[in-house]
Amino acid sequence: MKGKPVRASQSEMVEVVLPNQANPLGNILGGRVMHLIDIAGALAAHRHSHSYAATASVDHIDFRYPIRVGQMIVLKSSVNRVFNTSMEVGVKVFAEDILTGERRHTSSAYVTFVALDAKGRPKPVPPVIPETTDERRRYQEAAVRREERLALRLKKSQRRP
Ligand SMILES: CC(C)(COP(=O)(O)OP(=O)(O)OC[C@H]1O[C@@H](n2cnc3c(N)ncnc32)[C@H](O)[C@@H]1OP(=O)(O)O)[C@@H](O)C(=O)NCCC(=O)NCCS
């Protein structure tokens, strides 16, 4: 399969935080951010693979700063590495102030998507080609993260109920 550069599927999603997505302090709910991370990640996975895709796992997520009602939440996603049927997608979340335009990095997550055929079976994905220094670094580091997450998965599946 012919590889595709990371830039071909990089995606950005933006929306304004509304009061119905916030806690009583006026900050966006963590669950809402996780939902948007899943969707933003899926955009890059679909664009890269041109397939249906299922979320197989999400590595841990930190919420470093609150995002306030009335600010914009900006999510950038890119395919870090393709394995066989799975892809690691990195999603970076920012809060952007409408009045000043200032952007603050609030969260990052690594989401693994598995490409599926029309019958819901995992299917191979074209390789991704890292071009920049950062893309090459993420590509290398993704292999280490994959080992860790698959080891964790195995450990969990071996636990007695
Ligand atoms: C994800 C899913 C398709 C994997 O199916 P499976 O039968 O375990 O498939 P396989 O064991 O053949 O693995 C397929 C790929 O998924 C990867 N994978 C499976 N579980 C994983 C996990 N927890 N984390 C990361 N990758 C995972 C495997 O490493 C493999 O990748 P590779 O082909 O690149 O090496 C299946 O578990 C599923 O349908 N899960 C539900 C997905 C879903 O509904 N998500 C929405 C939220 S509930």
The ligand as an ORCA input file, in Angstrom:
! r2SCAN-3c Opt
* xyz 0 1
  C     -10.965     -2.479     18.457
  C     -11.426     -3.841     17.933
  C     -11.977     -3.680     16.525
  C     -10.189     -4.738     17.908
  O     -10.664     -6.008     17.531
  P      -9.854     -7.335     17.866
  O     -10.692     -8.484     17.512
  O      -9.258     -7.223     19.229
  O      -8.785     -7.276     16.756
  P      -7.288     -7.736     16.757
  O      -6.860     -8.440     17.994
  O      -7.122     -8.419     15.442
  O      -6.528     -6.339     16.737
  C      -6.701     -5.444     15.657
  C      -5.835     -4.263     15.922
  O      -6.345     -3.553     17.045
  C      -5.298     -3.303     17.949
  N      -5.877     -3.229     19.275
  C      -6.787     -4.051     19.807
  N      -7.095     -3.645     21.056
  C      -6.347     -2.563     21.301
  C      -6.212     -1.689     22.410
  N      -6.907     -1.856     23.538
  N      -5.366     -0.655     22.303
  C      -4.658     -0.448     21.174
  N      -4.743     -1.239     20.081
  C      -5.574     -2.283     20.149
  C      -4.349     -4.480     17.764
  O      -3.073     -4.181     18.241
  C      -4.390     -4.628     16.261
  O      -3.577     -3.621     15.689
  P      -2.579     -3.939     14.433
  O      -3.392     -4.654     13.391
  O      -2.178     -2.590     13.957
  O      -1.462     -4.737     14.968
  C     -12.512     -4.476     18.865
  O     -11.954     -4.695     20.153
  C     -13.735     -3.619     18.985
  O     -14.606     -3.615     18.122
  N     -13.875     -2.871     20.099
  C     -14.990     -1.959     20.301
  C     -14.701     -0.638     19.603
  C     -15.755      0.389     19.919
  O     -16.924      0.135     19.851
  N     -15.282      1.583     20.281
  C     -16.148      2.657     20.638
  C     -16.208      2.868     22.127
  S     -17.048      1.552     22.954
*
